[in-house]
Structure formats: C-alpha cells, structure tokens
Amino acid sequence: MAPRKLAILIALAISCITGIILKREIQNLFQEENAVQVSRTMATGLQQKITSERNSRPISLPTKHGESRYGDVVHGQNHIIIYNSVPKCGSRTFVDTSRRLFRNRSIKFNGYSIRKESKPESEKARSIGEIRRLIKGAKRPAYVQGHGLFLPFHHQLHNPQPVYINFIRDPVSRMVSAFYFNRFGDGFLERGMLSEKKNNMSIEECILDGHYECNRAGMYTNIFCGFNPKCGKDATWALEQAKSNIDKYYTFIGITEEYEASLRVLEHLMPDMYNGLTEFYLSRINKTNSLTTLSKTANKKPLSQELKNTATERYAVDYELYNFIYDRHRKLKARFGID
C-alpha cells in the first residue's frame, strides 16, 4: 500500500477513535450534569420538606409545666376560637380586622360573646356555668370573644379542641391607656361614667397615691390563671398557674407593641383562617373612619421617667408574665423569619 494511502487510513482511524472517545466523554458529562441536577432537585425538595415540617411543628418548649402547645400550627376553619381579650391591648382593632378579613375571604363563622353586652357594665360578666354552656353549645366554626378570665375546655368538648388566642401589652403602657380611656374615651367610644373627683384626678395623683386603677398589680396573672379562687389570693401560685395555662392551652398571644409582627405570626399559625391578615390590617390602618384609627385613646400623655419607674415596680408580677409571653413571641418570630 502506498505510504500516502496508509497515512490517510491511519488518520481516519485516529479520527474515529477520537470521536468515539469524545462522544463517550460528552455522554458521561451529560450524565454527571443530570445526576447533579437530580441531586440538586432532590436536595431542594428535601430542604423545602424540612422547612415545611419545621414551620408546622410547635415550638415544644420543655418547661416544668410539661410539653408546650404554644406555637402549634392549626389548619382548617372548623374550630372554636376563644379570645378572652385583655382590656386595652388592641382587641377591638383585632376583632374588627378579623371580621372584615373573614367577610372579604367568604369565611363564615358564628360569633359569641363571653360577656353579656346588652347588660350594664356591672352585670356583663358571665358565671362559669354560663360560659361553659355558651361554648359547649357554640356552632362551629365559632369565634368567642370578650374580656374575661381563662377557662379550660380540655374534656368538655369533642376534638378538635378550642384554639385559645390573646394579645398582651406592656403593663404600665396598658395602665396609662386605660386611665385616659376611662376619662376621654376615643374616636369611637365616649366615656363619662366616673365621678367628678375621679374624672379630675391626674395620673400622677393616681399612681403616687396608689389608687386602684393605677395599681392593679396581678391583673395579667389573674386573667390567665382563671377562675380558681386561689388565683386572687396567692400571687406566686397564680403566676405559675398562668404560665402553665399559657403553655398547655394557648396557641398564640400577640404583643401589642409589635402588632404587625404578631399578626404575621398568627398568619403562620392559622393560615387557613388568617392568611392575608397583616396586609388587610395595613390597608385599613390609615383610613380616616376605620375602627383601627378611631379606637386610639384620646388625650393620652406619656409618663415621666420617675412615675414610670414607680409604676413598673408595682407591676413586677405582671412584667414577669409579660416577659414570659414575650419570650415565646420572640421565638415564634425567629422560627418564621419575621423581623
């Protein structure tokens, strides 16, 4: 064979071999890339699953009161929501916003009041028996709201158990708001039920002289402790019982000073009920005639630092419970990535 033809054949052979090798390398490369892509997809899916499971798990804070129910994610709408609202902690704003959101989302629920709203103020409170009958007879989905003491329903009702929610506020800030509200009302409600002497009393006099409305130490512990007679007699026991009830029964307690963040937390905890709550609230907050605007207490003035220090010392037990709740609020914010 001529040297020229032999060279051509050798070149062709080398070219074929090179092509085969290159093809195999390309196939291997694609296989590796596909494997990497599959791995990434699986990893992403796994991470999403882990995140979803983590976000749907309760905080499960180990305490001496047992496993905490606080922070459980509650799905569905067929629930009895019990909101034994603490006075002057934003309850009217929250209830009004919730009702409008539910109406906007076509969520139908049955409303009930813990108090007898048609009665005079001194007769509004219901007895334990009346509250039990009210809630046991509530038609789901139900929304039970009103200022009142905590009352457990762990055995009396069929599953799912009631969902307890609430809001709480810095104790001295709440006291100041209540003081001015009782005298001047707000843009929605007028007040004028106090005697002339009380109506003309300054908040300085109220605090320094230890008048009842400025010295309601233990108010928070009594509300969350409940109807046990010991709640009003033993402050230490009442505080521990209040903490136990919060851990065992409550799903959510918002912080009034962090209202928007609290609403975002609630959206995560009850997505089927409260999805969109925060944006709905923000869309109404600056409207002139919205209850959110009208329910702000009129003529409220800030305390001097000296008066604030005096009042803070008196409300020490309430601050302990407030900080207990705030710590759980902080953990929930971190869990859901809320600033």
C-alpha positions as CSV (number, residue, x, y, z in Angstrom):
1,M,0.0,0.0,0.0
2,A,1.3,3.4,-0.9
3,P,2.6,5.5,2.0
4,R,0.1,8.3,1.2
5,K,-2.9,6.0,1.4
6,L,-1.6,4.4,4.6
7,A,-1.3,7.8,6.2
8,I,-4.8,8.7,5.3
9,L,-6.2,5.4,6.7
10,I,-4.2,5.9,9.9
11,A,-5.6,9.5,10.2
12,L,-9.2,8.3,9.7
13,A,-8.7,5.6,12.3
14,I,-7.4,8.0,14.8
15,S,-10.3,10.4,14.0
16,C,-12.8,7.7,14.5
17,I,-11.3,6.6,17.8
18,T,-11.1,10.2,18.9
19,G,-14.8,10.7,18.0
20,I,-15.8,7.7,19.9
21,I,-13.8,8.8,23.0
22,L,-15.2,12.3,22.7
23,K,-18.8,11.0,22.4
24,R,-18.3,8.9,25.5
25,E,-16.9,11.9,27.4
26,I,-19.8,14.0,26.3
27,Q,-22.3,11.4,27.4
28,N,-20.6,11.0,30.7
29,L,-20.6,14.7,31.2
30,F,-24.3,14.9,30.5
31,Q,-24.9,12.0,32.8
32,E,-22.9,13.7,35.6
33,E,-24.8,17.0,35.0
34,N,-28.1,15.2,35.1
35,A,-27.1,13.5,38.3
36,V,-26.0,16.8,39.8
37,Q,-29.3,18.4,38.7
38,V,-31.3,15.5,40.1
39,S,-29.3,15.7,43.3
40,R,-30.0,19.5,43.5
41,T,-33.7,19.0,42.8
42,M,-33.9,16.3,45.5
43,A,-31.9,18.4,47.9
44,T,-34.2,21.4,47.2
45,G,-37.3,19.3,47.7
46,L,-35.9,17.8,50.9
47,Q,-35.0,21.2,52.2
48,Q,-38.5,22.5,51.4
49,K,-40.0,19.5,53.1
50,I,-37.8,20.0,56.1
51,T,-38.6,23.7,56.2
52,S,-42.3,23.0,55.9
53,E,-42.2,20.4,58.6
54,R,-40.2,22.7,60.9
55,N,-42.6,25.6,60.3
56,S,-45.6,23.3,61.1
57,R,-44.1,21.9,64.3
58,P,-44.8,23.5,67.6
59,I,-42.1,25.3,69.5
60,S,-42.4,22.5,72.0
61,L,-40.6,24.4,74.8
62,P,-39.7,22.0,77.5
63,T,-40.9,23.5,80.8
64,K,-41.8,22.3,84.2
65,H,-45.4,22.7,83.1
66,G,-45.0,19.9,80.5
67,E,-44.9,20.0,76.8
68,S,-45.9,23.4,75.4
69,R,-48.9,23.6,73.0
70,Y,-47.8,27.2,72.3
71,G,-47.0,27.7,68.6
72,D,-48.8,24.7,67.1
73,V,-49.9,25.3,63.5
74,V,-53.7,25.0,63.3
75,H,-55.1,24.0,59.9
76,G,-58.7,24.2,58.7
77,Q,-61.5,26.5,59.7
78,N,-63.9,24.3,61.7
79,H,-62.7,25.5,65.1
80,I,-63.9,27.3,68.2
81,I,-61.6,30.2,68.7
82,I,-61.6,31.6,72.2
83,Y,-60.3,35.1,72.6
84,N,-60.6,36.2,76.3
85,S,-59.2,39.6,75.4
86,V,-57.2,41.6,77.9
87,P,-58.6,45.2,78.1
88,K,-56.7,48.0,76.2
89,C,-54.5,45.6,74.3
90,G,-55.9,46.2,70.8
91,S,-58.9,43.8,70.9
92,R,-61.4,46.0,69.1
93,T,-58.9,46.6,66.3
94,F,-58.1,42.9,66.0
95,V,-61.7,41.7,66.1
96,D,-62.8,44.3,63.6
97,T,-60.0,43.5,61.2
98,S,-60.6,39.7,61.6
99,R,-64.3,40.1,60.8
100,R,-63.7,42.2,57.7
101,L,-61.0,39.8,56.5
102,F,-63.3,36.8,57.0
103,R,-66.1,38.6,55.1
104,N,-63.6,39.5,52.3
105,R,-62.5,35.9,52.1
106,S,-66.0,34.5,52.4
107,I,-65.2,32.7,55.6
108,K,-68.4,32.2,57.6
109,F,-68.3,31.8,61.4
110,N,-70.6,32.1,64.3
111,G,-69.9,34.9,66.8
112,Y,-70.4,34.6,70.6
113,S,-69.6,37.0,73.4
114,I,-68.0,35.9,76.7
115,R,-69.9,38.9,78.3
116,K,-73.5,40.0,78.4
117,E,-73.0,43.0,76.2
118,S,-76.6,44.2,76.5
119,K,-76.3,44.5,80.3
120,P,-74.9,47.4,82.4
121,E,-71.2,47.2,83.0
122,S,-71.6,45.7,86.5
123,E,-73.8,42.9,85.1
124,K,-71.8,42.0,82.0
125,A,-69.7,39.1,83.4
126,R,-71.0,35.6,82.9
127,S,-70.7,32.8,85.5
128,I,-68.5,29.8,84.9
129,G,-71.6,27.7,84.2
130,E,-72.9,30.3,81.7
131,I,-69.6,30.4,79.9
132,R,-69.4,26.6,79.7
133,R,-72.9,26.3,78.3
134,L,-72.2,29.1,75.8
135,I,-69.1,27.4,74.4
136,K,-70.4,23.8,74.6
137,G,-73.4,25.0,72.6
138,A,-71.3,27.0,70.1
139,K,-71.8,26.0,66.5
140,R,-68.5,25.6,64.6
141,P,-66.8,27.5,63.2
142,A,-67.2,29.8,66.2
143,Y,-65.5,32.9,67.4
144,V,-65.9,33.5,71.1
145,Q,-64.6,36.9,72.3
146,G,-64.8,39.2,75.3
147,H,-62.9,40.4,78.3
148,G,-62.9,37.5,80.8
149,L,-60.8,35.0,82.7
150,F,-59.3,31.9,81.2
151,L,-61.5,28.8,81.4
152,P,-60.2,25.5,80.1
153,F,-62.3,23.2,77.9
154,H,-60.0,20.2,77.5
155,H,-62.5,17.5,78.4
156,Q,-65.9,19.1,77.8
157,L,-65.6,19.4,74.0
158,H,-65.0,17.0,71.2
159,N,-61.9,17.3,69.1
160,P,-60.6,19.5,67.7
161,Q,-60.0,21.3,70.9
162,P,-60.7,25.1,71.1
163,V,-58.0,27.4,69.9
164,Y,-57.0,30.0,72.5
165,I,-55.6,33.3,71.4
166,N,-54.9,36.6,73.0
167,F,-52.9,39.9,73.0
168,I,-50.9,41.4,75.8
169,R,-49.2,44.7,76.3
170,D,-46.5,46.3,78.4
171,P,-48.3,46.6,81.8
172,V,-47.6,50.2,82.5
173,S,-48.5,51.2,78.9
174,R,-51.8,49.4,79.3
175,M,-52.5,51.1,82.6
176,V,-51.8,54.5,81.2
177,S,-54.1,53.8,78.2
178,A,-56.9,52.6,80.4
179,F,-56.6,55.7,82.7
180,Y,-57.1,58.1,79.8
181,F,-59.6,56.0,78.1
182,N,-61.8,55.9,81.2
183,R,-61.8,59.7,81.1
184,F,-61.7,60.7,77.5
185,G,-62.7,57.7,75.5
186,D,-61.5,57.5,71.9
187,G,-62.8,58.4,68.5
188,F,-65.3,55.6,68.7
189,L,-66.5,55.5,72.3
190,E,-67.2,58.3,74.7
191,R,-66.6,57.9,78.4
192,G,-68.2,59.7,81.3
193,M,-69.0,57.1,83.9
194,L,-66.5,58.3,86.6
195,S,-67.3,60.6,89.5
196,E,-66.3,64.2,89.1
197,K,-63.5,63.6,91.7
198,K,-62.1,60.6,89.8
199,N,-62.5,62.3,86.4
200,N,-60.4,65.3,87.6
201,M,-57.7,63.2,89.2
202,S,-54.3,63.4,87.4
203,I,-52.4,60.3,86.6
204,E,-49.6,61.5,88.8
205,E,-52.0,61.5,91.8
206,C,-53.4,58.2,90.7
207,I,-50.0,56.5,90.7
208,L,-48.4,58.1,93.7
209,D,-51.5,57.7,96.0
210,G,-51.9,54.1,94.9
211,H,-55.4,54.4,93.5
212,Y,-56.9,51.0,92.3
213,E,-57.0,51.8,88.6
214,C,-53.3,52.7,88.6
215,N,-52.3,49.8,90.9
216,R,-53.9,46.7,89.6
217,A,-50.9,44.5,90.1
218,G,-51.6,40.9,89.2
219,M,-54.2,41.7,86.6
220,Y,-52.5,39.7,83.9
221,T,-51.8,36.7,86.2
222,N,-55.5,36.7,87.3
223,I,-56.7,36.7,83.7
224,F,-54.5,33.8,82.6
225,C,-54.8,32.0,85.9
226,G,-58.6,31.7,85.6
227,F,-61.5,31.1,87.9
228,N,-59.7,29.2,90.7
229,P,-60.3,31.1,93.9
230,K,-56.6,30.7,94.7
231,C,-55.8,32.9,91.7
232,G,-56.8,36.0,93.6
233,K,-55.2,35.0,96.9
234,D,-51.7,33.6,96.2
235,A,-49.8,35.8,93.7
236,T,-46.9,33.3,93.4
237,W,-49.2,30.3,92.7
238,A,-51.3,32.4,90.3
239,L,-48.3,33.4,88.3
240,E,-47.1,29.8,87.9
241,Q,-50.7,28.6,87.1
242,A,-51.0,31.4,84.5
243,K,-47.7,30.2,82.9
244,S,-48.9,26.6,82.9
245,N,-52.2,27.5,81.3
246,I,-50.5,29.5,78.6
247,D,-48.1,26.6,77.8
248,K,-50.8,24.0,77.9
249,Y,-53.7,25.7,76.1
250,Y,-52.8,28.8,74.2
251,T,-51.7,28.7,70.5
252,F,-50.9,32.4,70.2
253,I,-50.6,35.5,72.3
254,G,-49.6,38.6,70.4
255,I,-47.7,41.6,71.7
256,T,-49.5,44.9,71.2
257,E,-46.2,46.8,70.9
258,E,-45.3,44.6,68.0
259,Y,-48.7,44.4,66.5
260,E,-47.8,43.9,62.8
261,A,-45.2,41.2,63.7
262,S,-47.8,39.5,65.9
263,L,-50.3,39.4,63.0
264,R,-47.7,37.9,60.7
265,V,-47.0,35.2,63.3
266,L,-50.7,34.4,63.5
267,E,-50.9,34.1,59.7
268,H,-48.3,31.3,60.0
269,L,-50.1,29.6,62.9
270,M,-53.6,29.7,61.4
271,P,-53.1,30.0,57.7
272,D,-56.5,28.8,56.6
273,M,-58.2,31.4,58.8
274,Y,-55.8,34.4,58.8
275,N,-53.9,34.3,55.6
276,G,-53.7,37.9,54.4
277,L,-54.5,39.4,57.8
278,T,-51.4,41.7,58.0
279,E,-51.8,43.3,54.6
280,F,-55.5,43.7,55.2
281,Y,-54.7,45.5,58.6
282,L,-52.1,47.7,57.0
283,S,-54.6,48.7,54.2
284,R,-57.0,50.0,56.8
285,I,-54.7,51.5,59.4
286,N,-54.6,55.0,57.9
287,K,-58.3,55.2,56.8
288,T,-59.9,58.1,58.5
289,N,-63.0,56.3,59.8
290,S,-61.6,52.9,60.3
291,L,-62.0,51.4,63.8
292,T,-58.3,50.9,63.8
293,T,-57.9,54.7,63.7
294,L,-60.9,55.6,65.9
295,S,-60.1,53.2,68.7
296,K,-56.9,55.1,69.7
297,T,-57.3,56.6,73.2
298,A,-57.7,60.3,73.2
299,N,-55.6,62.9,75.2
300,K,-53.1,60.3,76.3
301,K,-49.9,61.8,77.7
302,P,-46.6,60.0,78.3
303,L,-45.4,59.4,81.9
304,S,-42.3,61.0,83.4
305,Q,-39.5,58.5,83.9
306,E,-39.9,58.8,87.7
307,L,-43.6,57.9,87.5
308,K,-42.9,55.1,85.1
309,N,-40.3,53.6,87.4
310,T,-42.7,53.7,90.3
311,A,-45.4,52.1,88.3
312,T,-43.1,49.4,86.9
313,E,-42.0,48.3,90.4
314,R,-45.7,47.9,91.4
315,Y,-46.4,45.8,88.3
316,A,-43.5,43.5,88.8
317,V,-45.5,40.3,88.8
318,D,-47.3,41.3,85.6
319,Y,-44.0,42.1,84.0
320,E,-42.8,38.6,84.8
321,L,-45.7,37.1,82.9
322,Y,-45.4,39.7,80.1
323,N,-41.7,38.7,79.6
324,F,-42.6,35.0,79.8
325,I,-45.1,35.6,76.9
326,Y,-42.7,37.9,75.0
327,D,-40.0,35.3,75.1
328,R,-42.4,32.9,73.3
329,H,-43.3,35.6,70.8
330,R,-39.7,36.2,70.1
331,K,-39.1,32.5,69.4
332,L,-42.0,32.4,67.0
333,K,-40.7,35.4,65.1
334,A,-37.4,33.7,64.7
335,R,-39.0,30.4,63.6
336,F,-40.9,32.1,60.9
337,G,-38.2,34.6,59.9
338,I,-40.2,37.7,61.0
339,D,-38.3,40.9,62.0
